[in-house]
Amino acid sequence: MADSREIHIRVPVLTRVEGEGALELDLVDGAIERINLRIFEPPRLFEKFIEGYERNQVIDMVARICGICPVAYQMSAVQAFERLAGFTPSSWVKEMRRVMYCGEWLQSHALHVHLLAAPDFLGFDSVIAMSADYPETVRRGLKLQTLGNDLITLFGGRSVHPVGVCVGGFYRAPTVEAVDAILERLHAVLRQAEELVMWSSGLTFPDDEQSFISVAMSDPKEYAIGQGNLISGQGLETDICYFESHFKERQSPHSTALYSELEGRPYLTGPLARLNLNFHQLPKAVRAVMDGCGISFPSHNMFHSIVARAIELYFALFESIRLLEDYRVPEQSREEVGQTEGNAFGCTEAPRGTLWHRYDVDDRGIVRSARIVPPTSQNQGRIEENIRLSLERMGLDRDNDQIRQRAEQVIRNYDPCISCATHFLKLKINRQ
């Protein structure tokens, strides 16, 4: 590029993501010389806040890390404490925790697909503008999101920062009447969720195949949500307690979130990674919908993430129905779990990807130190790599507005929760 001008483009805030950040690009002679996804929100210090608190207090405290994914944080924490104590929850507790987690997948995926990502594919700046031409699409998203929130409330007492989960089970069990009422609603929207998969797969996607590493949990018995080993598309399979032996974090000057790498490379975690690695674990009915949508999985086109979320949304509904069909109120919703000193490890699949916890616990069940690695910080390096490759394929001779729009769309594919990562988009492009 002969143009030697230095051009700055600033976008005050990246819409349709959680949190705040910035993207800075340096273009020299028609090539990207530097790309920084800046996460500049101050550290939130949750890992220090929870020191000195006992197990059940910590479970409720970590839910405050995210208003969209509180169940994920609670489930990773409770799994860690029970695993340390050598405690295996009853089958009822395991199944109902899975249902509650499905509620979170349902509400989060519905929000992202309809309100955050869809405007990019349909040519709108916001869901407000989109709703004039696609009112039924927006209504469907809000309906599914509300149902997911209500499913969380069924077990957690409320959908934002629920308080129903404890070591050993739940503080209370829902009534049969309450379960029957929500089960009827789940059945009523199953067809809409199937249509959503077909609708999302019918969107126009850029041809943008890229090579990347997929990382997710995997369980031989089911599509992994709350338990399993960590696996990668390059052959890694390890217990969650060895996370720190394989995944390394590094600090970058432009980000208050740490970068994660596997064998020195960035990697992808989240819905597309889960489908790439575990699609064969989906129930037959869900697999049939996936196979009929026209998009082939495994996929290495990140723009297919919206389809992956739609498939997981359908799965969350299907799985919730399966687990609640023969619901019964147990004799007790929780059991006493003894105190154990040691290192507690927990790992589950949040809507946005793998969420790993480690707690150092004393013999009174008090947390003395903690480490939490959320999905968005794990994806940060992959997002930067994805932006670079996608912009180069689109063509860096495009005008600044086109470059900005494509970069924002790439970032929104990951549904980043920047606040969890520490938290988008101020964009600065320097052309020389």
ABEGO torsion letter per residue (X at the ends): XABABBBBBBBABBBGBBEBBBBBBBBBGGBBABBBBBBABBBAGAAAAABGBBAAAAAAAAAAABAAAAAAAAAAAAAAAAAAAGBBBBAAAAAAAAAAAAAAAAAAAAAAAAAAAAAAAAGBABAAAAAAABAAAAAAAAAAAAAAAAAAAAAAGBABGBAABBBGEBABBBBAAAAAAAAAAAAAAAAAAAAAAAAAAABBBBBBBBBBBBBBBBBAABBBAABEBBBBAAGBBBBAAAAAAABBBBBBAABABBBBBBGGBBBBBEAAAAAAAAAAABBAAAAAAAAAAGBBOBBABAAAAAAAAAAAAAAAAAAAAAAAAABBBBABABBBBBBBBEBBBBBBBBAAEBBBBBBBBBAAGBBABBBBBBAAAAAAAAAAAAAAAAAAAAEAABBAAAAAAAAAAAAAAAGBBAAAAXXXBBBBBBBX
